[in-house]
Amino acid sequence: MPRGLLAASAATALLVAAVGAAPAAAQAELGCAGDGGIDTAIEQAPTVFTGTVRVLGNKGRTATIDVIRVWKGGPLPKRVEVQGTVATQSKVVTALDRLYARDRTYLFVPTSGASPRFRENRCSATRQLTAELAAREPGGATPPQGEGVPLPGAGRGKFAPLVVGAVAFVVLAGLLAAARRRSKRSHQPAAAS
């Protein structure tokens, strides 16, 4: 193997190893408790489910999720919210914040909260769902039940007819007032010069 190709292969192998180790190293650097593995995390968690992120808020730190399967802690509704931050104010950013990606499917292992609103951070065992993780679904997993949290922005249209009616009323009132003034001017005698 040519020397340049060997060096490139070695560099690629190191990069792949570093990227693969990055999440665990980052969690350790942040002061997260040691990772006992996904099986231990699932066993110790009160709630575990799979779901797809539909809507993001708080710069990707809050996710509205369509639940696919409830592995543990059910029943859960079809839609839940998970906040991936320890901050209690929306504009505060911390090193422990978890960022979600829209339309990605995850295995959620939230650290606190109750259905339909959960909380977690980068120290939780939540991760993108892979075929290997999906194969670990327990035999007692169930589908979601009930609706859960609404999608952000849902229901804004319910006042649209009221707004349209109010605008139409204001326009009609303005037209009537203008027509009345015109009518009064046409019935007044012309001023003598």
C-alpha positions as CSV (number, residue, x, y, z in Angstrom):
1,M,0.0,0.0,0.0
2,P,1.5,3.4,-1.0
3,R,2.6,5.5,2.0
4,G,0.2,8.4,1.3
5,L,-2.8,6.0,1.1
6,L,-1.7,4.3,4.3
7,A,-1.5,7.7,6.1
8,A,-4.9,8.7,4.8
9,S,-6.4,5.4,5.9
10,A,-4.9,5.8,9.4
11,A,-6.3,9.4,9.7
12,T,-9.7,8.2,8.6
13,A,-9.7,5.4,11.1
14,L,-8.7,7.9,13.9
15,L,-11.5,10.3,12.8
16,V,-14.1,7.5,12.8
17,A,-13.0,6.4,16.3
18,A,-13.0,9.9,17.7
19,V,-16.5,10.6,16.3
20,G,-17.8,7.4,17.7
21,A,-16.4,8.1,21.1
22,A,-17.4,11.7,21.1
23,P,-20.9,11.4,22.7
24,A,-19.6,9.3,25.7
25,A,-16.6,11.5,26.1
26,A,-18.7,14.7,25.9
27,Q,-21.1,13.3,28.5
28,A,-18.2,12.4,30.8
29,E,-16.7,15.9,30.3
30,L,-20.1,17.5,31.3
31,G,-20.1,15.6,34.5
32,C,-22.8,13.0,33.5
33,A,-22.9,9.8,35.6
34,G,-21.1,6.9,34.0
35,D,-23.0,5.2,31.2
36,G,-24.0,1.7,32.3
37,G,-25.2,0.9,28.8
38,I,-28.6,1.3,27.1
39,D,-30.0,-1.8,28.6
40,T,-29.3,-0.5,32.1
41,A,-30.7,2.9,31.3
42,I,-33.9,1.3,30.0
43,E,-34.2,-0.9,33.0
44,Q,-33.8,2.0,35.4
45,A,-36.0,4.6,33.6
46,P,-39.6,5.1,34.5
47,T,-40.6,5.9,30.9
48,V,-39.2,4.7,27.6
49,F,-40.7,5.2,24.2
50,T,-39.9,5.6,20.5
51,G,-41.1,8.6,18.6
52,T,-40.5,11.0,15.7
53,V,-39.9,14.7,16.3
54,R,-42.5,16.8,14.4
55,V,-42.0,20.3,15.7
56,L,-39.0,22.0,17.4
57,G,-39.1,25.0,19.8
58,N,-36.6,26.9,21.9
59,K,-33.9,26.6,19.2
60,G,-34.2,22.8,18.9
61,R,-34.2,22.2,22.7
62,T,-38.0,21.4,22.9
63,A,-39.5,18.7,20.7
64,T,-43.1,17.8,20.0
65,I,-43.1,14.1,19.3
66,D,-45.4,11.7,17.6
67,V,-45.1,8.6,19.8
68,I,-44.7,5.3,17.9
69,R,-44.3,2.6,20.6
70,V,-44.3,2.8,24.4
71,W,-41.7,0.5,25.8
72,K,-42.1,1.3,29.4
73,G,-44.2,3.6,31.7
74,G,-47.4,3.7,29.6
75,P,-49.9,4.4,28.6
76,L,-48.7,7.5,26.7
77,P,-50.7,9.6,24.2
78,K,-50.0,9.9,20.5
79,R,-48.2,13.2,21.0
80,V,-45.9,14.3,23.8
81,E,-43.5,17.1,24.5
82,V,-39.9,16.7,25.7
83,Q,-37.7,19.6,26.9
84,G,-34.1,18.8,26.4
85,T,-32.7,21.4,28.8
86,V,-32.2,22.0,32.5
87,A,-32.8,25.7,32.0
88,T,-36.2,27.0,33.3
89,Q,-36.1,30.1,31.1
90,S,-36.5,29.8,27.3
91,K,-33.5,32.1,26.3
92,V,-31.0,30.4,28.6
93,V,-28.6,27.9,26.9
94,T,-26.5,25.4,28.9
95,A,-23.8,22.9,28.0
96,L,-26.2,20.1,29.1
97,D,-28.9,21.0,26.5
98,R,-29.9,18.3,24.1
99,L,-30.7,19.4,20.6
100,Y,-33.3,17.4,18.6
101,A,-33.7,17.2,14.8
102,R,-37.0,17.4,13.0
103,D,-38.3,14.3,11.4
104,R,-35.8,12.1,13.2
105,T,-36.9,9.1,15.2
106,Y,-35.4,8.5,18.6
107,L,-35.6,6.1,21.5
108,F,-36.6,8.5,24.3
109,V,-35.4,7.8,27.9
110,P,-36.5,11.1,29.6
111,T,-35.1,11.7,33.1
112,S,-38.2,13.5,34.6
113,G,-41.7,14.7,34.0
114,A,-45.0,13.0,33.5
115,S,-47.1,12.3,30.5
116,P,-47.5,14.2,28.2
117,R,-44.6,16.5,29.2
118,F,-41.1,15.2,29.9
119,R,-37.7,16.7,30.6
120,E,-34.2,15.5,29.9
121,N,-30.7,16.7,28.9
122,R,-27.6,15.4,27.2
123,C,-26.9,13.1,30.1
124,S,-30.0,11.0,29.4
125,A,-29.9,7.8,27.4
126,T,-32.1,9.2,24.6
127,R,-30.6,8.5,21.2
128,Q,-31.5,8.3,17.6
129,L,-33.3,5.0,16.9
130,T,-31.2,2.5,15.0
131,A,-32.2,-1.0,13.7
132,E,-30.1,-2.4,16.6
133,L,-32.0,-0.4,19.2
134,A,-35.4,-1.1,17.6
135,A,-34.6,-4.9,17.8
136,R,-34.5,-4.4,21.6
137,E,-38.1,-3.4,21.8
138,P,-39.7,-5.4,24.6
139,G,-42.5,-7.9,24.0
140,G,-44.9,-5.8,26.1
141,A,-44.5,-2.6,24.1
142,T,-47.8,-0.9,23.3
143,P,-49.0,1.7,20.8
144,P,-49.9,5.2,22.1
145,Q,-53.4,6.0,23.2
146,G,-55.3,9.3,23.1
147,E,-54.3,12.6,21.5
148,G,-51.8,14.3,24.0
149,V,-50.3,17.7,23.5
150,P,-51.5,19.8,20.5
151,L,-49.0,20.7,17.8
152,P,-47.7,24.2,18.5
153,G,-49.8,26.7,16.5
154,A,-52.7,24.3,16.1
155,G,-56.0,26.1,16.8
156,R,-54.8,29.5,15.7
157,G,-57.3,29.3,12.8
158,K,-60.3,29.0,14.9
159,F,-60.6,32.8,15.3
160,A,-60.1,33.5,11.6
161,P,-63.9,33.8,10.8
162,L,-64.1,36.3,13.7
163,V,-61.2,38.4,12.4
164,V,-62.6,38.4,8.9
165,G,-66.0,39.4,10.2
166,A,-64.5,42.3,12.2
167,V,-62.5,43.6,9.3
168,A,-65.6,43.4,7.0
169,F,-67.6,45.3,9.7
170,V,-65.0,48.1,9.9
171,V,-64.8,48.5,6.1
172,L,-68.6,48.5,5.8
173,A,-68.9,51.1,8.6
174,G,-66.3,53.3,6.8
175,L,-68.1,53.1,3.5
176,L,-71.5,54.0,5.1
177,A,-69.9,57.0,6.9
178,A,-68.4,58.2,3.6
179,A,-71.7,57.8,1.8
180,R,-73.5,59.7,4.5
181,R,-71.1,62.7,4.3
182,R,-71.4,62.8,0.5
183,S,-75.2,62.7,0.8
184,K,-75.2,65.6,3.3
185,R,-72.9,67.7,1.1
186,S,-75.2,67.2,-2.0
187,H,-78.3,68.5,0.0
188,Q,-76.7,71.6,1.3
189,P,-77.3,74.9,-0.6
190,A,-74.4,76.3,-2.4
191,A,-72.7,79.3,-0.6
192,A,-73.4,82.7,-2.2
193,S,-70.4,84.6,-3.4
